[in-house]
């Protein structure tokens, strides 16, 4: 189902070319707080939502502090893989891609970020619609195995997949950077809403 479009030995080089400036707050401030608290606070949740998709951010702002804390605590503490990802979709503005980013940064476990760019780097001309748990599970398993084989973290793998697409995807929105609306959710927004 997934076919890496470049040699896995190039993962570190691609990841090193990724502009990680926009990740500094998430990785340096948000992630340690979430790991310490076992849940997202509203400001940290909104930081990750804004990072992932500015287009759905206004919906994410409609979630209450208590609901964000309760839902994310469930997602980050349960051992059930399906519940982890699907409970996050109860939050307004959170589809599969944003839920994947919340898991990616919120757990010490290896979760990939679901994104049209990373999928293109794995052989998908178009993201599947709609996303479902079966696809998510297969994607997660593939990315975990690939990161292990390449001897890199999931964060390094995500950066490499994203960068390869940005450099090579024909007709893709290469004029956009990670801070723009479409990049992390996909060209048509959240695919499950």
MODELLER restraints for C-alpha pairs under 7 A, 6 or more apart:
rsr = mdl.restraints
at = mdl.atoms
rsr.add(forms.Gaussian(group=physical.xy_distance, feature=features.Distance(at['CA:2:A'], at['CA:122:A']), mean=5.29, stdev=0.5))
rsr.add(forms.Gaussian(group=physical.xy_distance, feature=features.Distance(at['CA:2:A'], at['CA:123:A']), mean=6.06, stdev=0.5))
rsr.add(forms.Gaussian(group=physical.xy_distance, feature=features.Distance(at['CA:3:A'], at['CA:122:A']), mean=4.84, stdev=0.5))
rsr.add(forms.Gaussian(group=physical.xy_distance, feature=features.Distance(at['CA:3:A'], at['CA:123:A']), mean=5.21, stdev=0.5))
rsr.add(forms.Gaussian(group=physical.xy_distance, feature=features.Distance(at['CA:4:A'], at['CA:121:A']), mean=6.11, stdev=0.5))
rsr.add(forms.Gaussian(group=physical.xy_distance, feature=features.Distance(at['CA:4:A'], at['CA:122:A']), mean=4.44, stdev=0.5))
rsr.add(forms.Gaussian(group=physical.xy_distance, feature=features.Distance(at['CA:4:A'], at['CA:123:A']), mean=6.45, stdev=0.5))
rsr.add(forms.Gaussian(group=physical.xy_distance, feature=features.Distance(at['CA:5:A'], at['CA:121:A']), mean=5.48, stdev=0.5))
rsr.add(forms.Gaussian(group=physical.xy_distance, feature=features.Distance(at['CA:5:A'], at['CA:122:A']), mean=5.84, stdev=0.5))
rsr.add(forms.Gaussian(group=physical.xy_distance, feature=features.Distance(at['CA:5:A'], at['CA:123:A']), mean=6.30, stdev=0.5))
rsr.add(forms.Gaussian(group=physical.xy_distance, feature=features.Distance(at['CA:8:A'], at['CA:150:A']), mean=6.22, stdev=0.5))
rsr.add(forms.Gaussian(group=physical.xy_distance, feature=features.Distance(at['CA:9:A'], at['CA:150:A']), mean=6.83, stdev=0.5))
rsr.add(forms.Gaussian(group=physical.xy_distance, feature=features.Distance(at['CA:11:A'], at['CA:157:A']), mean=6.45, stdev=0.5))
rsr.add(forms.Gaussian(group=physical.xy_distance, feature=features.Distance(at['CA:11:A'], at['CA:160:A']), mean=5.31, stdev=0.5))
rsr.add(forms.Gaussian(group=physical.xy_distance, feature=features.Distance(at['CA:12:A'], at['CA:156:A']), mean=6.95, stdev=0.5))
rsr.add(forms.Gaussian(group=physical.xy_distance, feature=features.Distance(at['CA:12:A'], at['CA:160:A']), mean=6.99, stdev=0.5))
rsr.add(forms.Gaussian(group=physical.xy_distance, feature=features.Distance(at['CA:14:A'], at['CA:160:A']), mean=4.66, stdev=0.5))
rsr.add(forms.Gaussian(group=physical.xy_distance, feature=features.Distance(at['CA:14:A'], at['CA:163:A']), mean=6.12, stdev=0.5))
rsr.add(forms.Gaussian(group=physical.xy_distance, feature=features.Distance(at['CA:14:A'], at['CA:164:A']), mean=6.59, stdev=0.5))
rsr.add(forms.Gaussian(group=physical.xy_distance, feature=features.Distance(at['CA:15:A'], at['CA:156:A']), mean=5.66, stdev=0.5))
rsr.add(forms.Gaussian(group=physical.xy_distance, feature=features.Distance(at['CA:15:A'], at['CA:159:A']), mean=4.84, stdev=0.5))
rsr.add(forms.Gaussian(group=physical.xy_distance, feature=features.Distance(at['CA:15:A'], at['CA:160:A']), mean=4.11, stdev=0.5))
rsr.add(forms.Gaussian(group=physical.xy_distance, feature=features.Distance(at['CA:15:A'], at['CA:163:A']), mean=6.84, stdev=0.5))
rsr.add(forms.Gaussian(group=physical.xy_distance, feature=features.Distance(at['CA:18:A'], at['CA:159:A']), mean=6.02, stdev=0.5))
rsr.add(forms.Gaussian(group=physical.xy_distance, feature=features.Distance(at['CA:18:A'], at['CA:163:A']), mean=5.77, stdev=0.5))
rsr.add(forms.Gaussian(group=physical.xy_distance, feature=features.Distance(at['CA:26:A'], at['CA:48:A']), mean=6.80, stdev=0.5))
rsr.add(forms.Gaussian(group=physical.xy_distance, feature=features.Distance(at['CA:30:A'], at['CA:44:A']), mean=5.60, stdev=0.5))
rsr.add(forms.Gaussian(group=physical.xy_distance, feature=features.Distance(at['CA:31:A'], at['CA:105:A']), mean=5.73, stdev=0.5))
rsr.add(forms.Gaussian(group=physical.xy_distance, feature=features.Distance(at['CA:31:A'], at['CA:106:A']), mean=6.13, stdev=0.5))
rsr.add(forms.Gaussian(group=physical.xy_distance, feature=features.Distance(at['CA:34:A'], at['CA:40:A']), mean=5.38, stdev=0.5))
rsr.add(forms.Gaussian(group=physical.xy_distance, feature=features.Distance(at['CA:34:A'], at['CA:106:A']), mean=5.87, stdev=0.5))
rsr.add(forms.Gaussian(group=physical.xy_distance, feature=features.Distance(at['CA:35:A'], at['CA:106:A']), mean=6.26, stdev=0.5))
rsr.add(forms.Gaussian(group=physical.xy_distance, feature=features.Distance(at['CA:35:A'], at['CA:107:A']), mean=6.67, stdev=0.5))
rsr.add(forms.Gaussian(group=physical.xy_distance, feature=features.Distance(at['CA:38:A'], at['CA:73:A']), mean=5.85, stdev=0.5))
rsr.add(forms.Gaussian(group=physical.xy_distance, feature=features.Distance(at['CA:38:A'], at['CA:76:A']), mean=6.41, stdev=0.5))
rsr.add(forms.Gaussian(group=physical.xy_distance, feature=features.Distance(at['CA:39:A'], at['CA:69:A']), mean=5.70, stdev=0.5))
rsr.add(forms.Gaussian(group=physical.xy_distance, feature=features.Distance(at['CA:39:A'], at['CA:72:A']), mean=5.13, stdev=0.5))
rsr.add(forms.Gaussian(group=physical.xy_distance, feature=features.Distance(at['CA:39:A'], at['CA:73:A']), mean=4.39, stdev=0.5))
rsr.add(forms.Gaussian(group=physical.xy_distance, feature=features.Distance(at['CA:39:A'], at['CA:76:A']), mean=6.57, stdev=0.5))
rsr.add(forms.Gaussian(group=physical.xy_distance, feature=features.Distance(at['CA:40:A'], at['CA:68:A']), mean=6.73, stdev=0.5))
rsr.add(forms.Gaussian(group=physical.xy_distance, feature=features.Distance(at['CA:40:A'], at['CA:69:A']), mean=5.66, stdev=0.5))
rsr.add(forms.Gaussian(group=physical.xy_distance, feature=features.Distance(at['CA:40:A'], at['CA:72:A']), mean=5.94, stdev=0.5))
rsr.add(forms.Gaussian(group=physical.xy_distance, feature=features.Distance(at['CA:41:A'], at['CA:65:A']), mean=6.85, stdev=0.5))
rsr.add(forms.Gaussian(group=physical.xy_distance, feature=features.Distance(at['CA:41:A'], at['CA:68:A']), mean=6.90, stdev=0.5))
rsr.add(forms.Gaussian(group=physical.xy_distance, feature=features.Distance(at['CA:41:A'], at['CA:69:A']), mean=5.97, stdev=0.5))
rsr.add(forms.Gaussian(group=physical.xy_distance, feature=features.Distance(at['CA:42:A'], at['CA:65:A']), mean=5.31, stdev=0.5))
rsr.add(forms.Gaussian(group=physical.xy_distance, feature=features.Distance(at['CA:42:A'], at['CA:68:A']), mean=6.34, stdev=0.5))
rsr.add(forms.Gaussian(group=physical.xy_distance, feature=features.Distance(at['CA:46:A'], at['CA:60:A']), mean=6.86, stdev=0.5))
rsr.add(forms.Gaussian(group=physical.xy_distance, feature=features.Distance(at['CA:46:A'], at['CA:61:A']), mean=6.95, stdev=0.5))
rsr.add(forms.Gaussian(group=physical.xy_distance, feature=features.Distance(at['CA:48:A'], at['CA:102:A']), mean=6.78, stdev=0.5))
rsr.add(forms.Gaussian(group=physical.xy_distance, feature=features.Distance(at['CA:49:A'], at['CA:57:A']), mean=6.06, stdev=0.5))
rsr.add(forms.Gaussian(group=physical.xy_distance, feature=features.Distance(at['CA:49:A'], at['CA:60:A']), mean=6.99, stdev=0.5))
rsr.add(forms.Gaussian(group=physical.xy_distance, feature=features.Distance(at['CA:49:A'], at['CA:98:A']), mean=6.45, stdev=0.5))
rsr.add(forms.Gaussian(group=physical.xy_distance, feature=features.Distance(at['CA:50:A'], at['CA:57:A']), mean=5.62, stdev=0.5))
rsr.add(forms.Gaussian(group=physical.xy_distance, feature=features.Distance(at['CA:51:A'], at['CA:179:A']), mean=6.56, stdev=0.5))
rsr.add(forms.Gaussian(group=physical.xy_distance, feature=features.Distance(at['CA:52:A'], at['CA:98:A']), mean=6.12, stdev=0.5))
rsr.add(forms.Gaussian(group=physical.xy_distance, feature=features.Distance(at['CA:52:A'], at['CA:184:A']), mean=5.14, stdev=0.5))
rsr.add(forms.Gaussian(group=physical.xy_distance, feature=features.Distance(at['CA:52:A'], at['CA:185:A']), mean=6.80, stdev=0.5))
rsr.add(forms.Gaussian(group=physical.xy_distance, feature=features.Distance(at['CA:53:A'], at['CA:181:A']), mean=5.03, stdev=0.5))
rsr.add(forms.Gaussian(group=physical.xy_distance, feature=features.Distance(at['CA:53:A'], at['CA:182:A']), mean=6.62, stdev=0.5))
rsr.add(forms.Gaussian(group=physical.xy_distance, feature=features.Distance(at['CA:53:A'], at['CA:184:A']), mean=5.89, stdev=0.5))
rsr.add(forms.Gaussian(group=physical.xy_distance, feature=features.Distance(at['CA:53:A'], at['CA:185:A']), mean=5.94, stdev=0.5))
rsr.add(forms.Gaussian(group=physical.xy_distance, feature=features.Distance(at['CA:54:A'], at['CA:180:A']), mean=6.65, stdev=0.5))
rsr.add(forms.Gaussian(group=physical.xy_distance, feature=features.Distance(at['CA:54:A'], at['CA:181:A']), mean=4.62, stdev=0.5))
rsr.add(forms.Gaussian(group=physical.xy_distance, feature=features.Distance(at['CA:55:A'], at['CA:181:A']), mean=5.01, stdev=0.5))
rsr.add(forms.Gaussian(group=physical.xy_distance, feature=features.Distance(at['CA:56:A'], at['CA:93:A']), mean=5.35, stdev=0.5))
rsr.add(forms.Gaussian(group=physical.xy_distance, feature=features.Distance(at['CA:57:A'], at['CA:93:A']), mean=6.74, stdev=0.5))
rsr.add(forms.Gaussian(group=physical.xy_distance, feature=features.Distance(at['CA:59:A'], at['CA:92:A']), mean=5.60, stdev=0.5))
rsr.add(forms.Gaussian(group=physical.xy_distance, feature=features.Distance(at['CA:59:A'], at['CA:93:A']), mean=4.61, stdev=0.5))
rsr.add(forms.Gaussian(group=physical.xy_distance, feature=features.Distance(at['CA:60:A'], at['CA:92:A']), mean=5.26, stdev=0.5))
rsr.add(forms.Gaussian(group=physical.xy_distance, feature=features.Distance(at['CA:60:A'], at['CA:93:A']), mean=4.63, stdev=0.5))
rsr.add(forms.Gaussian(group=physical.xy_distance, feature=features.Distance(at['CA:60:A'], at['CA:94:A']), mean=6.90, stdev=0.5))
rsr.add(forms.Gaussian(group=physical.xy_distance, feature=features.Distance(at['CA:62:A'], at['CA:92:A']), mean=6.68, stdev=0.5))
rsr.add(forms.Gaussian(group=physical.xy_distance, feature=features.Distance(at['CA:63:A'], at['CA:91:A']), mean=6.53, stdev=0.5))
rsr.add(forms.Gaussian(group=physical.xy_distance, feature=features.Distance(at['CA:63:A'], at['CA:92:A']), mean=6.17, stdev=0.5))
rsr.add(forms.Gaussian(group=physical.xy_distance, feature=features.Distance(at['CA:71:A'], at['CA:87:A']), mean=6.53, stdev=0.5))
rsr.add(forms.Gaussian(group=physical.xy_distance, feature=features.Distance(at['CA:71:A'], at['CA:88:A']), mean=6.30, stdev=0.5))
rsr.add(forms.Gaussian(group=physical.xy_distance, feature=features.Distance(at['CA:72:A'], at['CA:88:A']), mean=6.60, stdev=0.5))
rsr.add(forms.Gaussian(group=physical.xy_distance, feature=features.Distance(at['CA:75:A'], at['CA:83:A']), mean=6.67, stdev=0.5))
rsr.add(forms.Gaussian(group=physical.xy_distance, feature=features.Distance(at['CA:75:A'], at['CA:84:A']), mean=4.16, stdev=0.5))
rsr.add(forms.Gaussian(group=physical.xy_distance, feature=features.Distance(at['CA:75:A'], at['CA:85:A']), mean=6.74, stdev=0.5))
rsr.add(forms.Gaussian(group=physical.xy_distance, feature=features.Distance(at['CA:75:A'], at['CA:87:A']), mean=6.32, stdev=0.5))
rsr.add(forms.Gaussian(group=physical.xy_distance, feature=features.Distance(at['CA:75:A'], at['CA:88:A']), mean=6.62, stdev=0.5))
rsr.add(forms.Gaussian(group=physical.xy_distance, feature=features.Distance(at['CA:76:A'], at['CA:84:A']), mean=6.65, stdev=0.5))
rsr.add(forms.Gaussian(group=physical.xy_distance, feature=features.Distance(at['CA:76:A'], at['CA:106:A']), mean=6.81, stdev=0.5))
rsr.add(forms.Gaussian(group=physical.xy_distance, feature=features.Distance(at['CA:76:A'], at['CA:107:A']), mean=6.29, stdev=0.5))
rsr.add(forms.Gaussian(group=physical.xy_distance, feature=features.Distance(at['CA:78:A'], at['CA:84:A']), mean=6.46, stdev=0.5))
rsr.add(forms.Gaussian(group=physical.xy_distance, feature=features.Distance(at['CA:82:A'], at['CA:133:A']), mean=6.91, stdev=0.5))
rsr.add(forms.Gaussian(group=physical.xy_distance, feature=features.Distance(at['CA:85:A'], at['CA:99:A']), mean=6.12, stdev=0.5))
rsr.add(forms.Gaussian(group=physical.xy_distance, feature=features.Distance(at['CA:85:A'], at['CA:100:A']), mean=6.87, stdev=0.5))
rsr.add(forms.Gaussian(group=physical.xy_distance, feature=features.Distance(at['CA:88:A'], at['CA:94:A']), mean=6.81, stdev=0.5))
rsr.add(forms.Gaussian(group=physical.xy_distance, feature=features.Distance(at['CA:88:A'], at['CA:99:A']), mean=5.61, stdev=0.5))
rsr.add(forms.Gaussian(group=physical.xy_distance, feature=features.Distance(at['CA:89:A'], at['CA:95:A']), mean=5.47, stdev=0.5))
rsr.add(forms.Gaussian(group=physical.xy_distance, feature=features.Distance(at['CA:89:A'], at['CA:96:A']), mean=6.98, stdev=0.5))
rsr.add(forms.Gaussian(group=physical.xy_distance, feature=features.Distance(at['CA:89:A'], at['CA:99:A']), mean=6.49, stdev=0.5))
rsr.add(forms.Gaussian(group=physical.xy_distance, feature=features.Distance(at['CA:95:A'], at['CA:190:A']), mean=5.56, stdev=0.5))
rsr.add(forms.Gaussian(group=physical.xy_distance, feature=features.Distance(at['CA:95:A'], at['CA:192:A']), mean=6.03, stdev=0.5))
rsr.add(forms.Gaussian(group=physical.xy_distance, feature=features.Distance(at['CA:96:A'], at['CA:131:A']), mean=6.98, stdev=0.5))
rsr.add(forms.Gaussian(group=physical.xy_distance, feature=features.Distance(at['CA:97:A'], at['CA:113:A']), mean=6.53, stdev=0.5))
rsr.add(forms.Gaussian(group=physical.xy_distance, feature=features.Distance(at['CA:97:A'], at['CA:114:A']), mean=4.75, stdev=0.5))
rsr.add(forms.Gaussian(group=physical.xy_distance, feature=features.Distance(at['CA:97:A'], at['CA:115:A']), mean=6.13, stdev=0.5))
rsr.add(forms.Gaussian(group=physical.xy_distance, feature=features.Distance(at['CA:97:A'], at['CA:184:A']), mean=6.98, stdev=0.5))
rsr.add(forms.Gaussian(group=physical.xy_distance, feature=features.Distance(at['CA:97:A'], at['CA:185:A']), mean=5.65, stdev=0.5))
rsr.add(forms.Gaussian(group=physical.xy_distance, feature=features.Distance(at['CA:100:A'], at['CA:112:A']), mean=6.67, stdev=0.5))
rsr.add(forms.Gaussian(group=physical.xy_distance, feature=features.Distance(at['CA:100:A'], at['CA:113:A']), mean=5.03, stdev=0.5))
rsr.add(forms.Gaussian(group=physical.xy_distance, feature=features.Distance(at['CA:100:A'], at['CA:114:A']), mean=5.93, stdev=0.5))
rsr.add(forms.Gaussian(group=physical.xy_distance, feature=features.Distance(at['CA:101:A'], at['CA:113:A']), mean=5.24, stdev=0.5))
rsr.add(forms.Gaussian(group=physical.xy_distance, feature=features.Distance(at['CA:103:A'], at['CA:111:A']), mean=6.25, stdev=0.5))
rsr.add(forms.Gaussian(group=physical.xy_distance, feature=features.Distance(at['CA:104:A'], at['CA:110:A']), mean=6.79, stdev=0.5))
rsr.add(forms.Gaussian(group=physical.xy_distance, feature=features.Distance(at['CA:104:A'], at['CA:111:A']), mean=4.81, stdev=0.5))
rsr.add(forms.Gaussian(group=physical.xy_distance, feature=features.Distance(at['CA:104:A'], at['CA:112:A']), mean=6.04, stdev=0.5))
rsr.add(forms.Gaussian(group=physical.xy_distance, feature=features.Distance(at['CA:104:A'], at['CA:113:A']), mean=6.37, stdev=0.5))
rsr.add(forms.Gaussian(group=physical.xy_distance, feature=features.Distance(at['CA:110:A'], at['CA:144:A']), mean=6.50, stdev=0.5))
rsr.add(forms.Gaussian(group=physical.xy_distance, feature=features.Distance(at['CA:110:A'], at['CA:154:A']), mean=5.74, stdev=0.5))
rsr.add(forms.Gaussian(group=physical.xy_distance, feature=features.Distance(at['CA:111:A'], at['CA:140:A']), mean=6.26, stdev=0.5))
rsr.add(forms.Gaussian(group=physical.xy_distance, feature=features.Distance(at['CA:111:A'], at['CA:154:A']), mean=6.72, stdev=0.5))
rsr.add(forms.Gaussian(group=physical.xy_distance, feature=features.Distance(at['CA:112:A'], at['CA:140:A']), mean=6.06, stdev=0.5))
rsr.add(forms.Gaussian(group=physical.xy_distance, feature=features.Distance(at['CA:112:A'], at['CA:143:A']), mean=6.51, stdev=0.5))
rsr.add(forms.Gaussian(group=physical.xy_distance, feature=features.Distance(at['CA:112:A'], at['CA:154:A']), mean=6.27, stdev=0.5))
rsr.add(forms.Gaussian(group=physical.xy_distance, feature=features.Distance(at['CA:112:A'], at['CA:158:A']), mean=6.59, stdev=0.5))
rsr.add(forms.Gaussian(group=physical.xy_distance, feature=features.Distance(at['CA:113:A'], at['CA:158:A']), mean=6.79, stdev=0.5))
rsr.add(forms.Gaussian(group=physical.xy_distance, feature=features.Distance(at['CA:115:A'], at['CA:184:A']), mean=5.24, stdev=0.5))
rsr.add(forms.Gaussian(group=physical.xy_distance, feature=features.Distance(at['CA:115:A'], at['CA:185:A']), mean=5.94, stdev=0.5))
rsr.add(forms.Gaussian(group=physical.xy_distance, feature=features.Distance(at['CA:115:A'], at['CA:186:A']), mean=6.33, stdev=0.5))
rsr.add(forms.Gaussian(group=physical.xy_distance, feature=features.Distance(at['CA:116:A'], at['CA:127:A']), mean=5.79, stdev=0.5))
rsr.add(forms.Gaussian(group=physical.xy_distance, feature=features.Distance(at['CA:116:A'], at['CA:186:A']), mean=5.20, stdev=0.5))
rsr.add(forms.Gaussian(group=physical.xy_distance, feature=features.Distance(at['CA:117:A'], at['CA:162:A']), mean=5.32, stdev=0.5))
rsr.add(forms.Gaussian(group=physical.xy_distance, feature=features.Distance(at['CA:117:A'], at['CA:165:A']), mean=5.37, stdev=0.5))
rsr.add(forms.Gaussian(group=physical.xy_distance, feature=features.Distance(at['CA:118:A'], at['CA:158:A']), mean=6.98, stdev=0.5))
rsr.add(forms.Gaussian(group=physical.xy_distance, feature=features.Distance(at['CA:118:A'], at['CA:161:A']), mean=4.86, stdev=0.5))
rsr.add(forms.Gaussian(group=physical.xy_distance, feature=features.Distance(at['CA:118:A'], at['CA:162:A']), mean=5.08, stdev=0.5))
rsr.add(forms.Gaussian(group=physical.xy_distance, feature=features.Distance(at['CA:118:A'], at['CA:165:A']), mean=6.87, stdev=0.5))
rsr.add(forms.Gaussian(group=physical.xy_distance, feature=features.Distance(at['CA:119:A'], at['CA:127:A']), mean=6.66, stdev=0.5))
rsr.add(forms.Gaussian(group=physical.xy_distance, feature=features.Distance(at['CA:120:A'], at['CA:165:A']), mean=6.40, stdev=0.5))
rsr.add(forms.Gaussian(group=physical.xy_distance, feature=features.Distance(at['CA:121:A'], at['CA:161:A']), mean=5.57, stdev=0.5))
rsr.add(forms.Gaussian(group=physical.xy_distance, feature=features.Distance(at['CA:121:A'], at['CA:164:A']), mean=6.48, stdev=0.5))
rsr.add(forms.Gaussian(group=physical.xy_distance, feature=features.Distance(at['CA:121:A'], at['CA:165:A']), mean=5.60, stdev=0.5))
rsr.add(forms.Gaussian(group=physical.xy_distance, feature=features.Distance(at['CA:129:A'], at['CA:191:A']), mean=6.31, stdev=0.5))
rsr.add(forms.Gaussian(group=physical.xy_distance, feature=features.Distance(at['CA:130:A'], at['CA:191:A']), mean=5.80, stdev=0.5))
rsr.add(forms.Gaussian(group=physical.xy_distance, feature=features.Distance(at['CA:130:A'], at['CA:192:A']), mean=5.64, stdev=0.5))
rsr.add(forms.Gaussian(group=physical.xy_distance, feature=features.Distance(at['CA:131:A'], at['CA:191:A']), mean=6.74, stdev=0.5))
rsr.add(forms.Gaussian(group=physical.xy_distance, feature=features.Distance(at['CA:131:A'], at['CA:192:A']), mean=6.49, stdev=0.5))
rsr.add(forms.Gaussian(group=physical.xy_distance, feature=features.Distance(at['CA:147:A'], at['CA:153:A']), mean=6.03, stdev=0.5))
rsr.add(forms.Gaussian(group=physical.xy_distance, feature=features.Distance(at['CA:147:A'], at['CA:154:A']), mean=6.02, stdev=0.5))
rsr.add(forms.Gaussian(group=physical.xy_distance, feature=features.Distance(at['CA:147:A'], at['CA:157:A']), mean=6.19, stdev=0.5))
rsr.add(forms.Gaussian(group=physical.xy_distance, feature=features.Distance(at['CA:166:A'], at['CA:174:A']), mean=5.74, stdev=0.5))
rsr.add(forms.Gaussian(group=physical.xy_distance, feature=features.Distance(at['CA:177:A'], at['CA:183:A']), mean=7.00, stdev=0.5))
rsr.add(forms.Gaussian(group=physical.xy_distance, feature=features.Distance(at['CA:182:A'], at['CA:189:A']), mean=6.58, stdev=0.5))
